Amino acid sequence: MSANLPWFSRNAVALGAVALAVGALAACSSSSSSSSTGSAAATGSASSSSSSGPITIGASLSLTGDFSADGQAYKQGYNLWVKDVNAAGGILGRQVKLTILDDQSDPNQVVTNYQTLINTDHVDLTFGPFSSLLTAPASAVAARNGYAFVEGAGGAPTVFDTQSNEADHNVFDVSLPVADEFLPFVDYIASLGAAKDKTLTAAYPSANDPFAIPPVQLAQAKLSALGVKTVYSKVFPEETSSYKPAADQVAAAKPDIVVLGSTDVPTVSSFMSEFAQDHFTPQLFIAAAGPDQGAAFTKAVGAGNATGMMVPDGWYPGYANATSKKMVSEYVAQYGGTASGVNADIAEAYSVGQVVNQAITAVGSVNNAKIISYLHSGVTLQSVQGAVKFDALGENASSDAFVFQWQDSGKNFDQVLPVGATGSVPIIATKPAWQS
């Protein structure tokens, strides 16, 4: 899928300034352990690779704490994949057994959890946690023990920083690189053309989180190069008490566009609520995360208020992918709700399992060194999120980038960008006023 305008890579040369117009704006827990040693699991010794027992996989997830909504969704996605793969006969004729530990959304606890999974439980393989904040330290533990670390929610540059993270060659993110998420939105603004009334203005509030800051900074740089005037740009502490002051400052600046570096529903909900109290509605409002949480988002903010809210992602429930449609159907059958309420965390987690399945099958064992080498070989794999092809750092160079928007009084979560891409519908170019 591609846009009418190619979306700008973060490595691309900055665009020349272009004046833009406001008038042109008409975004389970199960417990298991393996009898193999940690070194045997990492290297794939004869006893491990030829075993007829289950393939043991360990993961740490935020089942409690700030990231619990996402952590619980990831648990569902991982467990759904385990159920499907075991129903199909397992991998290499072996069933899959998953151990999930609660990291309480704490970077220190996530390190302890992976040390336990690897050195005490002696799992064969590890899956990643939720968030870049937890993935960076967790992947370092896996690297020190020779484990491949496939994950779906650690796409921030800090996870792949060759200067500070020893896990560079072990970590693989199946999802869209975080820094690039807002680029289809940048393309949309660029497509609006020359100024008619006045230059557009934008605000860039961001939570102090490695997931939130990079895409906001890149979007600001690109939009500034297009002539969009910055009226607010600050990083606020990722604490509930900090949301109101930041939102009030943005509302006072009255920008046409708000690009919010958020990590969850509460952050976005707080900004929306404060904007409503301040009688301020931006013409376009896009958030890094939150609106992608399906029913959890619309329930928190109200279906009417959700209308016009945008969020970037590499997947949505209506994604035109046969395995994705099957997964969504299975999810609804098992957990209830509707297809539109299935959030992207499910697909990210499920994709991790799919990629690992293909890697194990290709190398014929759970040998971590062989899996790492295979994933770095340039092979293109398939997932419910589409194609997966890892670059030298372990980022998915083939990931699709989309922007989604809540429409029809919060009933529909639609793909709107890139314009002209398969599945895209017309964007709501002016955010409706807040409802009481």
N, C-alpha and C positions, 0 to 999 in steps of 0.2 A: 504494500500500500504506500502511496506517495502523494505528496501535496502538489498543488499547482506551482507553488514556490518551494524550492528545496529548503528544508529547515537548516538553520545555521549551526554547524558544529561548534563546540566551545573552542576548537582549535582554528576556526576560520578567522580570516582577517576581519576586523571590525568594519561595519558598514559606514559609509559616509553619512553625515547628518542629512536628514530629510524632514522638512516641516510637515506636521500632521494636523488634522483637523478634528475638533470635537464634533463638528457637523457631520463628519464621515462616519461617526459611530452611530448608526441609526437608533465568558471561561468558569494423648489422651493418656490422659496420663496412664501409661502402663509401666510395669516394672519388669526389667529383665537384666540378665547379665550373661556374659559369654565365658566359657572356660578357657579361651585363648588368652595369652598374655598381651600386654599393650604392644610390644614390639612385633609380635606375630600378626596382630591385627593390622598394624601399619605396613608391614612388608609383605604380608600375604604368604606366610609360611605354608608348608604342605598341609599341616594340620588344620590351618584356617581355611585355605582356598579349596581343599578337597572335602571339607566337612559336609555331612548330610544334614547337620543341624541347622537351625535358623540363622539367617544373616542378621546380626544385631546392629542397630543404628541408634545413636544417642543424640538428643537435642536438648537445648535449654531454651525455654520460652517464658515470656512475661505473663504468667497466669494470674499474677496479682501486681499491684503497683500501677504506675502511670501508664504503662503500655499494655495493660491487661486486656483491653478490648481487642487490640491487634494480636496479642499473644494467644488469646482464646481462639481467634479466627485461624491463626496459623496452626494451632493444634488440630482444629477441624480439617484443615487442608491436608496436613501430614497424615492424619488418620484415615481420611478418605482415600488417599493414594495407597496406603498400606492395605486397606480393605480391598481395593481394586486389584492390586498387584498379586495379593495372595489368592484372590478368587480366580486369577488367571494362571495359577500354578506356581507363583513365586518367581524368583530370579535364579537362573541356573538350576532349577528344580528345588530350590530351597525357599521356605517361607521367610517372611520378613518380620522381625520383632522390634518394636520401637520403644525406647525408654525416653520419657520426657521429664525433665526436672524444672522446677519453678525458680527463675532467677530474680523474681520480685522487682523486675525492671531496674536492677542494680548492676552496674559494670563490675563491681567487685565479686558479687555473687555469681555472675555469669562465668567468670574465670574459675572459681571454685567448682562450679557445676561441670565444666568441661574437663577439669583435672580429675574429677570423680568418675565421669563417664569413661575417660580414656585409661586412667591408671588404676581405678578400683573395679569398675564394671567391665573393663576391657572390651568395649564395643568394637565391632569391626569397622564401622564408619561413623562419621558425624554429619549432621545437618545443622545449618545455621540458626541463630536466634532472630528475634525481630529487632529492627532498627540498626542504623550504622553505629550508633553510640555503643551498642553491645557487641556488634559484629567485629569491630576492630580488635578489642582485647581478646575476644573468644577465638578469632582466627589465628592469633599469635600463639595461643595454647596448642591449637591443632598443628601449627607449623613446627613448633618445637618437638612435637611427638611424631612428625612425619605423616600426618593425616591430611587427606584432601578435605577441603572445607567448602562444600557447595551450599549456597544460600540464596535467598530471594529478596531480602530487605536491607542489604548493606551496600548500597550503591554510592555512598558519599566518597569523594576523593580521598578522604583520610583513611579509608579501608585499604586503598591501593597505593598509599604513599610509600614509595621505595626508600625514603629517608628515615621513616619512623616506624614502619610496620614490617616485621620480619616475615609476615605471612604472604607476601606478594605473590609468590609462585604456587601457593597452596589454595588460595581463596578464589572462588568462582561465583560470580553473581549472575543468576539466570535472567534478571529483570533489566529494565531500562536504567542506564546510568543516571544517577540522581541529578547531576549538574545540568543535564540536557533536557530535563523535563518540561521547562517552560518554552522551549524553542518553537514549537508549533504556534504558540500564542504570539511570540515575537514576529513570526512570519505573517500572522494575521494582521497585526498592527502595521507591519510594513506594507501590506497589500492595500491599506486604506488610502494611500496616495498623499498628494500635496495638501498643504493647509488651505482652509477656506475661511474659517472664523478665527481660530487662535490655536496656539500650540497645545498639545495634550500635556497633562500633568499626571504624575504618578507617585505613589507612596510605596515604600518597601520595608514594612515592619517584618522582623524575623525573630523567631525564638532562637535562643542560643543553643543550637543543636547541629551536629555535623550533617544531618539529613536536610535541615531547613535552610541553612545559610548558603551553600554553593549554588543552588538553582536560582535563588533570589539575586545573588550578586551577579550571576551571568546575565539574567534577564535585565537587570538594571543597566549593565554595561551595554548590552545590545540595544535596549530601548533608548538609552541616552544617545547612542550613536545615530539613532533614527531621528533625533530631535525632540524626544519626549522629555519634558522638564521634570527633574526630581524635586519634590517639595517635602519629602520626608524619607529618611533612610536611617533606621536604628535597629540594633539588636537588643532584645529585651530578655531578661531571665526567664527560663522555662518554668515559671511558677505562677499559680493562679492569681496571686496578688499583683502580678506585673501586667496582666492582660488589660485591665481597665485603664490605667494611665497611658499605656501605649495606644490603645484604641481611641482614647479621647484626643490625643495629640494628632493622630491621623485624621480624625473627623474635623478637627480645627483647621487642618491644612486644606481640606476639601479637594482632594485629588480626583481626577477623572477616572483613574485606574488605581486599584489596590492589588498589589502582588504580595500575598501573605506567606511568610515562611512558617508554616504550621506543621505539627507532627501528629496531631490527633483532633478528634471532634471537639473536645472542650475548648481548645484554643480558638478554633473558628467560631464556635457558638458564642463565646464570650465577646469576640470582636463584633459579630453580627448584632448581638443584643445591645452592646454599647453604642454602635452606630445608630441603631433604631432610637435609643434614648436621646442621642444627640441630633436626631432628625437629619441624618446624613446618609445618603445612598450613593455609592460610587456608580458610575455608568458601567464599569466592568470590574468584577471582583473574582480573582482567581487565587486559590489557596493550594499550597503544596500537598497537603493531606487533610483529610477530614470529610469533605464532600464525597469521597470515594467509598465511604463506609456504609453505603446503602441505607437500610432502614434505621440503623443506629444514628445516622446523621439527620434524616428527616424527622425522626421522633424527637431529637434534641432541639432542633431549631424551628420545627413546624413546617409542614409541606409547602405552604404558601411562601414562606420566607426562603425556602431552598431554591425556588425558581430563579434561574439566572446565575446561580453559583456555579463556578467552574473549578475543575481540578485536572491536573495532568496525570496520565498513567499509561501503561503499556497494555492494558487489558480492560475489558468490561463484559458484563454478562451476555451481551448480544454479539460478542466477537465472532466473526464468520470463520470458525475453526471447528471441524467436526468433533475433535476430542474435547474441545472446550464446551461445546453444547452438551455433550454426553456428561461431562463432569458437573455442569450446572444442574442438569436434570437429576443426577444422582444426589447432589447436595440438597436440593429442594425435597426430594423424596425422603432423605434421612433426617434433615434438620428442620424442615418446614419452611414456611414463608413463600416468597415468589422469586422468580429469576432475577428481577431488578434489585432485589435485596441482597444478592450475593456480592460481597465486596472483593476487591482485588487481592486482598491478603490470601484468600482461598486459592486463587490461581497461582500466586507466587509460590506458596508452599507446595502445592501439587506439582508445579513445574520442577522444583528441586528434586522430588522423587523421580520424576520422569527422566531427567538428565542423568541422575545416578544410575538408574536402571539401565539406560542405554550404554553407559560407560562400563558397568560391570559386565554386561552381556558381551560387549566388544572385546574386552581384555580377558574374559573368561575366568575372572576371579575377583575377590575383594581386596586385591593388592593395591594399597593406596598409592604407592609410587607409580605403578602402571596406570592407575586411574588419572593421576595428575598429568602424566606424560600424554595420555590420550586426549584429555580435555584441552591441553595446550597444542595439539597437533593441527589445529585449523579445521577440524571436522565440524560440519553443521548438523546439529541435533534438532529435535522437534519437541515442542511442549504445547500446553494449552494456551500459552502466551505467544506462540508462533516460533519462528526460527531462533536457535541459540547457537552462536559461534563466538567463542572466547578469543579476545585479543591477548597480547603478551602479558598484560596486567591481570587478566581474568575478568574483564568487563565483557558484557554481551554486546558485541559490535553489530549484531544483526537485529537488535530489538526495535520494535515499532514504537513510535512516539505519537500519542494522541492527546487531545483535550476533550473532556466530557463536561456536560452541563445538565443541570436539573431543569426540566421543562414541564409544561402542562400542569401547573400548580403542584409541582413536586411529585407527579405520578411517573414521569419518565426520566431516566438517566441516559442521555443521548450523546453519542459521539458527534462533535461539531467541528473539530479540527484534526488534521489538516482539511481545509476547504477543498472539496472535490475528491477527497479520498473515498474509497469504497466504504459505505456505511455512514458517512457524515451527513448530517441534516443541517438546515440553516441555523445559524447561531442567533440567540437572543442578544442583540447588540446593545441593549440598554437594560440594566438591572431594574426590575420592578420595585416600587417603593415597599418598605417593610410593612408587614401586617402586624396588628396589635396582638 
